[in-house]
Amino acid sequence: MNQNPTPPSRWRSPMGIFMLIAGAVGIYYLLTEHLTHVTQAIPYLFLLACPLMHLFGHHHGGHGGHGSHGEQSQSDAKPDKRE
């Protein structure tokens, strides 16, 4: 029987809670004082998100089996029904 307790979550520690609160205050400040600057940056953030999603998306299922382009195993091959 494994008696090792799981370590506490990073976000539930005192430093994690402080970081969440500081981040919320920072976002509130940006939105209230610099709303025009934030809205002007939105198109650039979308453009930046595209290559980042492309780069990091390949590690989480991405294109699936990069080595088997166009190859099918015998069990996956569909029989030809031409007569």
C-alpha positions in Angstrom: 0.0 0.0 0.0 1.4 3.4 -1.0 1.4 5.9 1.9 3.0 8.8 0.1 0.8 11.8 0.3 0.4 13.9 -2.8 2.2 17.2 -2.7 -0.1 20.3 -2.4 -1.0 22.1 -5.6 1.2 25.0 -6.5 -1.8 27.3 -6.8 -3.1 26.4 -3.3 0.2 27.3 -1.5 0.5 30.8 0.0 2.8 31.9 -2.9 0.3 30.5 -5.5 -2.6 32.4 -3.9 -0.5 35.6 -3.9 0.4 35.1 -7.6 -3.3 34.6 -8.5 -4.4 37.7 -6.6 -1.5 39.8 -8.1 -2.4 38.6 -11.6 -6.0 39.5 -11.1 -5.1 43.0 -9.8 -2.7 43.4 -12.8 -5.4 42.4 -15.3 -7.9 44.7 -13.6 -5.4 47.6 -13.8 -4.7 46.9 -17.5 -8.3 46.8 -18.4 -9.4 49.9 -16.4 -6.4 52.2 -17.1 -5.2 51.0 -20.5 -8.2 49.6 -22.3 -7.4 51.3 -25.6 -3.9 49.8 -25.6 -5.3 46.4 -24.8 -7.9 46.5 -27.6 -5.2 47.7 -30.0 -3.1 44.6 -29.2 -5.9 42.1 -29.8 -5.3 41.5 -33.5 -1.6 41.0 -32.8 -2.3 38.5 -30.1 -4.5 36.5 -32.5 -1.6 36.5 -35.0 0.8 35.4 -32.3 -1.5 32.7 -31.2 -1.6 31.0 -34.6 2.0 29.9 -34.8 2.1 29.1 -31.1 -0.9 26.8 -31.4 0.7 25.2 -34.4 3.9 24.6 -32.6 2.5 23.3 -29.3 -0.5 21.5 -30.8 1.7 18.9 -32.4 2.5 17.5 -29.0 -1.1 16.9 -28.0 -2.5 14.7 -30.7 -1.6 17.0 -33.6 -1.5 15.1 -36.8 -1.3 11.6 -35.2 1.2 9.1 -36.4 3.7 11.2 -38.4 5.4 8.0 -39.7 2.3 6.4 -41.3 1.3 8.9 -44.0 -0.7 7.0 -46.6 0.1 3.6 -45.1 -2.6 1.2 -43.8 -2.2 -2.0 -42.0 -3.9 -5.1 -43.3 -6.6 -5.0 -40.5 -7.5 -1.4 -41.3 -7.6 -1.8 -45.1 -11.2 -1.9 -46.5 -11.9 -4.7 -49.0 -12.5 -3.6 -52.6 -16.1 -4.3 -53.5 -15.8 -3.9 -57.2 -17.2 -6.9 -59.1 
